[in-house]
Amino acid sequence: MPIETFTLVGRRGRFARTFELARWLASRGAAGMRDNEPEAQAGAGSADPQGGDAMR
């Protein structure tokens, strides 16, 4: 992954800062949305008209 990871004393595994991981995931999602743009627009009218989730 192109983000910095680190270890913590007394814990197993590697860790990453949440905001860095979120930024990286968002950039990956945005890249995927461009690849599938026609499919994403096909269902545009079926979402909640206020732009939120259908289940609140």
JOHUVEN-V959355 format. One record per backbone hydrogen bond with DSSP energy under -0.5 kcal/mol. NH is the residue of the N-H (numbers start at 1). CO is the residue of the C=O. E is the energy in kcal/mol with one decimal. If there is no record, write none. Layout:
# JOHUVEN-V959355
NH|CO|E + NH|CO|E
This chain:
# JOHUVEN-V959355
6|15|-2.4 + 11|8|-2.0 + 15|6|-3.1 + 17|4|-0.5 + 21|17|-2.3 + 22|18|-3.0 + 23|19|-2.2 + 24|20|-2.2 + 25|21|-2.9 + 26|22|-2.7 + 27|23|-2.1 + 28|24|-2.0 + 29|25|-2.6 + 30|26|-2.6 + 31|27|-1.8 + 32|28|-1.9 + 33|29|-2.2 + 34|30|-1.6 + 35|31|-1.3 + 36|32|-1.4 + 37|34|-0.8 + 39|36|-0.6 + 40|36|-2.0 + 41|37|-2.0 + 42|38|-1.2 + 43|39|-0.7 + 44|41|-1.6 + 46|43|-1.4 + 47|44|-0.7 + 48|52|-0.7 + 51|48|-2.4 + 56|54|-0.7
